[in-house]
Amino acid sequence: MPFSGDADAEERARAARLSLRTCGFKSLFRTFVPILILFATASPLCVAPLARASVKSSTTSVAIRHAAVAGVAAKKVIIDTDPGTDDALAILLALNSPELDVRALTVVPGNVTAQQGLENALKLASLTNRCDIPVAGGAQHPLFQKLITAELWHGANGLANVELPASKCKADPRFGPDLLIQMIHESPHEITLVPVGPLTNIALAVLKDPSIVPLVKEVVIMGGSISGGNVNAAAEANIYNDPEAAQIVFQAGWRLTMVGLDVGDKTLYGQTQLEQLSKTHGPENDFAVKVLTFLIGQEAKYGNGGGTPMYDPLAVGTAIDSSIVTTQAMHVDVETRGDFTRGETVTNRHNAVERNVLHGDRYIIEGVDHVNPNVQVCTAVNADKFLQLLNARLEGK
């Protein structure tokens, strides 16, 4: 049962604000205000002005922006990313899909540091001849906790230790959350946000300008789980790396789809798919083969060896074709305090809570209250369809 309409967006925003007040989260917002100021006034990464695209990249950009699939104009998306091996594959998928018009890449620390992530994003833009796309650095660390990077899973440089040529593209000088705010206001009700890393940048944008919430068409997040974590027993990595930011984003009130471990763990890219992709060649194709070979090797070493989950690419795949996944509307909160559950996405499958009323020395259950769902949670996936889509878009590129 998908969300639809601007009126629905306004109602979700109102319900989310009520939820924050009733759960005591309003005080957490007050705590975030000085943090937002620190983020906004901190010295940004040293960046050069945005380079002008080559004729080839401009031609590609125009072609993609005016592409139509089955009579539908390409969907405007901004990818917020911490590249990252599977982030890199997600970006390649997005930039080679005519259904999507990638308007910007904003970089958040997660798999790698903010500086490494920005360098990687610029190299990926250069690899795909898309220097026309703004690539902007954002937050330098999570809101409250220290950054946790994942070179173990992504290689020392975040790109499976594959050394791409120096980028021809230059970083956009704007602060990532500011770029998000600007683009959303320039294209109201048209932008789909696809965050595939920790949600720090998205949360900062919401805190700085809450008016963007009803102006965003939808948000498709890679993160979370309703069946246990991959960092520990409870939490998924992107949410675990900034739970406070995730709670802000989940409670903002916009149309949000959670593409979590429950479906990501079913999209296993294995030797069969790798052998198919290895038969074709091109700069992007060959880079993807190297990254996937690394990931499959890491999964064989540390995991079950049945293939490597395509977490971030699946979020992009969902933005391309929502029929790839099955969703269920649930109310989701992010645990920010638990010793064992910090970062857990706590899902209310029944969208109901018991009403307990104090009578003397005890509480008595007097009824059941409805809780409005705030997230479309992906519960099933057509993995074969998605993996075929991924290979088809990368072959020969």
Phi, psi and omega per residue, in radians:
M1 nan 1.546 -3.052
P2 -1.232 2.696 3.014
F3 -1.327 2.706 3.086
S4 -2.754 2.619 2.974
G5 1.526 2.584 3.123
D6 -1.176 -0.573 3.115
A7 -1.089 -0.691 3.080
D8 -1.083 -0.695 -3.137
A9 -1.092 -0.757 3.121
E10 -1.099 -0.722 -3.133
E11 -1.157 -0.679 3.121
R12 -1.148 -0.681 3.119
A13 -1.112 -0.734 3.118
R14 -1.110 -0.774 -3.135
A15 -1.126 -0.651 3.137
A16 -1.155 -0.715 3.116
R17 -1.106 -0.684 3.087
L18 -1.115 -0.729 3.134
S19 -1.065 -0.747 -3.141
L20 -1.104 -0.680 3.137
R21 -1.171 -0.760 -3.046
T22 -1.293 -0.435 -3.115
C23 -1.649 0.024 3.116
G24 1.417 0.201 -3.090
F25 -1.385 -0.209 3.127
K26 -1.011 -0.656 3.130
S27 -1.123 -0.559 3.113
L28 -1.170 -0.635 3.072
F29 -1.094 -0.720 3.118
R30 -1.086 -0.623 3.103
T31 -1.133 -0.578 -3.058
F32 -1.295 -0.378 -3.045
V33 -0.992 -0.883 3.108
P34 -1.148 -0.512 3.104
I35 -1.154 -0.735 3.104
L36 -1.037 -0.737 3.133
I37 -1.083 -0.736 3.128
L38 -1.086 -0.773 3.128
F39 -1.098 -0.749 -3.035
A40 -1.254 -0.497 -3.075
T41 -1.777 -0.120 3.129
A42 -1.142 2.634 3.118
S43 -1.121 2.160 3.140
P44 -1.295 2.973 3.030
L45 -1.016 2.569 3.089
C46 -1.195 1.966 -3.069
V47 -2.253 2.670 3.105
A48 -1.712 2.826 3.101
P49 -1.041 2.666 -3.122
L50 -1.070 2.217 -3.138
A51 -1.313 2.599 3.042
R52 -1.325 2.484 -3.093
A53 -1.267 2.706 3.012
S54 -1.263 2.918 3.119
V55 -1.031 -0.682 -3.106
K56 -1.118 -0.811 -3.102
S57 -1.202 -0.618 3.107
S58 -1.116 -0.739 3.115
T59 -1.075 -0.759 3.115
T60 -1.067 -0.783 -3.122
S61 -1.037 -0.823 -3.125
V62 -1.097 -0.718 -3.123
A63 -1.079 -0.766 -3.103
I64 -1.225 -0.739 -3.095
R65 -1.112 -0.495 -3.117
H66 -1.782 0.153 3.126
A67 -1.190 2.584 3.052
A68 -2.305 2.322 3.131
V69 -2.039 2.074 -3.097
A70 0.921 0.661 3.082
G71 1.407 0.108 -3.112
V72 -1.903 2.275 3.138
A73 -1.137 2.659 -3.139
A74 -1.041 2.461 -3.118
K75 -1.396 2.218 3.107
K76 -1.320 2.144 -3.121
V77 -2.278 2.604 2.933
I78 -2.083 2.206 -3.133
I79 -1.761 2.116 3.049
D80 -1.760 2.115 -2.828
T81 -2.489 2.703 3.049
D82 -2.190 1.132 -2.918
P83 -1.200 2.098 -0.061
G84 1.567 2.205 -3.120
T85 -1.139 -0.971 -3.106
D86 -1.253 -0.431 2.972
D87 -1.060 -0.784 -3.131
A88 -1.034 -0.764 3.119
L89 -1.135 -0.660 3.106
A90 -1.105 -0.725 3.128
I91 -1.137 -0.768 3.099
L92 -1.057 -0.733 3.115
L93 -1.068 -0.802 -3.111
A94 -1.095 -0.773 -3.066
L95 -1.285 -0.225 3.100
N96 -1.921 0.334 -3.126
S97 -2.056 1.985 -3.096
P98 -1.136 -0.274 3.099
E99 -1.218 -0.327 -3.066
L100 -2.015 2.451 3.020
D101 -1.992 1.657 -3.069
V102 -1.303 1.990 -3.068
R103 -1.584 -0.431 -3.124
A104 -2.953 2.731 2.923
L105 -2.033 2.166 3.016
T106 -1.974 2.486 -2.957
V107 -1.937 2.322 3.122
V108 -2.184 2.539 3.079
P109 -1.270 2.517 -3.137
G110 -3.091 -1.575 3.091
N111 -1.011 -0.629 3.116
V112 -2.387 3.051 3.097
T113 -1.170 2.875 3.134
A114 -1.035 -0.744 -3.112
Q115 -1.149 -0.776 3.119
Q116 -1.138 -0.690 -3.141
G117 -1.102 -0.708 3.111
L118 -1.132 -0.747 3.099
E119 -1.055 -0.757 -3.136
N120 -1.135 -0.732 3.141
A121 -1.096 -0.704 3.113
L122 -1.143 -0.693 3.108
K123 -1.134 -0.635 3.127
L124 -1.223 -0.686 3.064
A125 -1.077 -0.691 3.126
S126 -1.194 -0.745 3.131
L127 -0.997 -0.639 -3.102
T128 -1.635 0.135 -3.121
N129 0.972 0.778 -3.132
R130 -2.178 0.909 3.079
C131 -1.210 -0.120 3.069
D132 -1.287 -0.296 -3.099
I133 -1.487 2.189 3.055
P134 -1.066 2.319 3.066
V135 -2.144 1.979 -2.988
A136 -2.166 2.370 2.999
G137 -1.323 2.701 -3.114
G138 -2.301 -2.238 -3.131
A139 -1.012 2.648 3.127
Q140 -1.764 -0.251 -3.126
H141 -2.871 2.892 3.089
P142 -1.082 2.916 -3.070
L143 -1.086 -0.806 -3.031
F144 -2.080 -0.625 -2.981
Q145 -1.799 2.960 3.056
K146 -1.290 2.611 3.124
L147 -1.171 2.462 3.033
I148 -2.043 1.958 3.130
T149 -1.695 2.866 -2.929
A150 -2.289 0.875 3.109
E151 -1.073 -0.467 3.095
L152 -0.956 -0.733 -3.071
W153 -1.598 -0.364 -2.998
H154 -2.066 -0.051 -3.096
G155 1.575 2.847 -3.047
A156 -1.042 -0.600 -3.135
N157 -1.746 0.063 -3.130
G158 1.468 -0.193 -3.092
L159 -2.074 0.768 3.069
A160 1.079 0.448 -3.112
N161 1.113 0.297 3.042
V162 -1.477 2.191 -3.119
E163 -1.645 1.798 3.066
L164 -1.365 2.716 3.083
P165 -1.042 2.728 3.066
A166 -0.962 2.497 -3.047
S167 -1.278 2.459 2.983
K168 -1.470 -0.233 -3.093
C169 -1.562 2.708 3.100
K170 -2.044 2.617 -3.124
A171 -1.235 2.500 3.010
D172 -1.257 2.359 -3.070
P173 -1.295 -0.186 -3.099
R174 -1.283 2.599 3.050
F175 -1.243 2.277 -3.015
G176 -0.809 -0.935 3.114
P177 -1.038 -0.613 3.086
D178 -1.157 -0.669 3.093
L179 -1.102 -0.739 3.085
L180 -1.010 -0.860 -3.121
I181 -1.030 -0.824 -3.109
Q182 -1.066 -0.827 -3.083
M183 -1.187 -0.621 3.110
I184 -1.139 -0.721 3.116
H185 -1.215 -0.540 3.123
E186 -1.275 -0.449 -3.127
S187 -2.317 1.180 -3.075
P188 -1.080 2.377 3.102
H189 1.170 0.298 -3.111
E190 -2.090 -0.379 -3.019
I191 -1.557 2.261 2.954
T192 -1.795 2.177 3.072
L193 -1.574 2.327 3.105
V194 -2.174 1.454 3.093
P195 -1.423 2.180 -3.134
V196 -2.103 0.374 3.067
G197 -2.402 -2.912 3.006
P198 -0.976 2.708 -2.946
L199 -1.677 0.414 -3.077
T200 -1.041 -0.874 -3.110
N201 -1.085 -0.722 -3.114
I202 -1.158 -0.732 3.124
A203 -1.110 -0.731 3.129
L204 -1.085 -0.684 3.109
A205 -1.120 -0.744 3.136
V206 -1.140 -0.733 -3.139
L207 -1.132 -0.689 -3.115
K208 -1.280 -0.651 -3.082
D209 -2.525 1.454 -3.139
P210 -1.063 -0.297 -3.108
S211 -1.174 -0.225 3.121
I212 -1.255 -0.392 -3.004
V213 -0.978 -0.935 3.140
P214 -1.278 -0.145 -3.131
L215 -1.578 -0.216 3.126
V216 -1.456 2.322 -3.133
K217 -1.140 -0.872 3.098
E218 -2.894 2.872 3.081
V219 -2.214 2.199 3.117
V220 -2.046 1.886 -3.002
I221 -1.804 2.358 2.857
M222 -1.608 1.985 3.137
G223 2.855 2.817 3.050
G224 1.463 3.062 -3.123
S225 -2.940 2.616 3.008
I226 -1.951 0.193 -3.069
S227 -2.471 0.587 3.120
G228 1.778 2.904 -2.992
G229 -1.822 -3.133 3.014
N230 -2.056 -0.238 3.007
V231 -1.430 -0.740 3.087
N232 -2.632 -2.802 -3.065
A233 -1.177 -0.391 -2.975
A234 -2.007 -0.611 -2.870
A235 -1.955 2.508 2.994
E236 -1.543 2.644 -2.921
A237 -1.064 -0.827 -3.072
N238 -1.098 -0.716 3.133
I239 -1.252 -0.702 -3.126
Y240 -1.084 -0.525 -3.081
N241 -1.329 -0.252 3.010
D242 -2.837 1.313 -3.078
P243 -1.081 -0.656 -3.130
E244 -1.119 -0.733 3.083
A245 -1.087 -0.727 -3.135
A246 -1.092 -0.714 3.132
Q247 -1.112 -0.683 3.078
I248 -1.050 -0.813 -3.088
V249 -1.183 -0.714 -3.118
F250 -1.192 -0.531 -3.091
Q251 -1.691 0.106 -3.035
A252 -1.153 -0.588 3.108
G253 1.867 0.192 3.125
W254 -1.701 3.019 3.095
R255 -1.251 2.059 -2.994
L256 -2.347 2.287 3.052
T257 -1.999 2.243 -3.139
M258 -1.763 1.922 3.091
V259 -1.736 1.620 -2.971
G260 -1.842 -2.879 -3.107
L261 -1.100 -0.482 -3.061
D262 -1.057 -0.561 3.078
V263 -1.813 -0.570 3.131
G264 -1.062 -0.663 -3.125
D265 -1.245 -0.151 3.103
K266 -1.717 -0.150 3.128
T267 -1.781 1.341 -3.050
L268 -1.628 2.013 3.092
Y269 -1.504 2.041 -3.038
G270 -2.100 -2.911 -3.085
Q271 -1.077 -0.599 -3.141
T272 -1.074 -0.833 3.133
Q273 -1.185 -0.658 -3.130
L274 -1.136 -0.726 3.122
E275 -1.101 -0.651 3.109
Q276 -1.135 -0.809 -3.111
L277 -1.192 -0.514 -3.115
S278 -1.231 -0.240 -3.133
K279 -1.360 -0.287 3.140
T280 -1.990 2.863 -3.035
H281 -2.478 2.742 -3.140
G282 2.820 2.833 -3.079
P283 -0.989 -0.790 -3.133
E284 -1.286 -0.741 3.098
N285 -0.975 -0.877 -3.065
D286 -1.203 -0.637 3.065
F287 -1.103 -0.777 3.134
A288 -1.063 -0.697 3.112
V289 -1.059 -0.754 3.134
K290 -1.127 -0.737 3.130
V291 -1.134 -0.792 -3.114
L292 -1.169 -0.625 3.073
T293 -1.082 -0.757 3.090
F294 -1.060 -0.833 -3.083
L295 -1.121 -0.721 3.112
I296 -1.120 -0.661 3.094
G297 -1.130 -0.724 3.109
Q298 -1.141 -0.672 3.119
E299 -1.160 -0.657 3.095
A300 -1.152 -0.582 -3.099
K301 -1.378 -0.728 -3.001
Y302 -1.976 -0.298 -3.049
G303 -1.959 -2.520 -3.096
N304 -1.609 -0.184 3.071
G305 1.368 0.163 -3.098
G306 -1.608 0.105 -3.077
G307 2.262 2.927 -3.093
T308 -1.857 2.278 -3.106
P309 -1.148 2.412 3.131
M310 -1.708 1.165 -3.035
Y311 -1.047 -1.118 -3.059
D312 -1.181 -0.743 3.083
P313 -1.018 -0.563 -3.136
L314 -1.166 -0.614 3.071
A315 -1.077 -0.759 3.075
V316 -1.136 -0.710 3.092
G317 -1.041 -0.638 3.100
T318 -1.178 -0.647 3.065
A319 -1.157 -0.590 3.117
I320 -1.237 -0.847 -3.028
D321 -2.538 1.727 -3.075
S322 -1.173 -0.265 3.131
S323 -1.254 -0.162 3.092
I324 -1.137 -0.514 -3.079
V325 -2.072 2.795 2.987
T326 -1.951 2.378 -3.084
T327 -2.150 2.785 3.038
Q328 -2.359 2.341 3.138
A329 -1.310 2.153 -3.140
M330 -2.438 2.759 2.962
H331 -1.587 2.206 -3.074
V332 -2.146 2.284 2.974
D333 -2.100 2.737 3.100
V334 -1.886 2.188 3.107
E335 -1.268 2.188 -3.102
T336 -2.018 0.020 -3.019
R337 -2.143 -0.560 -2.935
G338 -1.032 2.456 3.086
D339 -1.122 -0.620 -3.098
F340 -1.897 -0.182 -3.000
T341 -2.169 0.143 3.124
R342 -0.991 2.253 -3.115
G343 1.608 -0.043 3.121
E344 -1.272 2.410 2.988
T345 -1.565 1.866 -3.054
V346 -1.557 1.969 -3.014
T347 -1.863 2.294 3.078
N348 -1.722 1.681 -3.058
R349 -1.172 -0.490 -3.083
H350 -1.683 -0.122 3.135
N351 0.921 0.781 -3.137
A352 -2.640 2.598 3.063
V353 -2.388 2.549 3.075
E354 -1.230 2.525 3.089
R355 -1.736 1.981 -3.127
N356 -1.796 2.218 -3.097
V357 -2.070 2.319 -3.096
L358 -1.306 2.215 3.047
H359 -2.263 1.779 3.142
G360 1.135 -2.041 -3.067
D361 -1.718 0.217 -3.129
R362 -2.636 2.848 3.032
Y363 -1.703 2.526 3.078
I364 -2.116 2.316 3.083
I365 -1.287 2.070 -3.066
E366 -1.985 -0.031 3.125
G367 3.004 -3.056 3.123
V368 -2.245 2.219 -3.135
D369 -1.798 2.470 3.085
H370 -1.348 2.459 3.048
V371 -2.036 2.189 -3.115
N372 -1.181 2.261 3.050
P373 -1.150 2.496 -3.140
N374 -2.125 -0.029 -3.067
V375 -2.485 2.440 2.890
Q376 -1.587 1.902 -3.073
V377 -1.628 2.195 3.107
C378 -1.283 2.155 -3.082
T379 -1.999 -0.274 3.130
A380 -2.645 2.749 -3.083
V381 -2.549 2.508 2.986
N382 -1.533 1.527 -3.004
A383 -1.116 -0.714 -3.120
D384 -1.091 -0.751 3.129
K385 -1.067 -0.756 -3.126
F386 -1.173 -0.813 -3.099
L387 -1.106 -0.619 3.069
Q388 -1.149 -0.697 3.099
L389 -1.081 -0.805 -3.110
L390 -1.033 -0.887 -3.140
N391 -1.099 -0.722 -3.099
A392 -1.072 -0.626 -3.098
R393 -1.377 -0.378 -3.103
L394 -1.708 -0.359 -3.053
E395 -1.060 2.206 3.048
G396 1.320 0.044 -3.092
K397 -1.412 nan nan
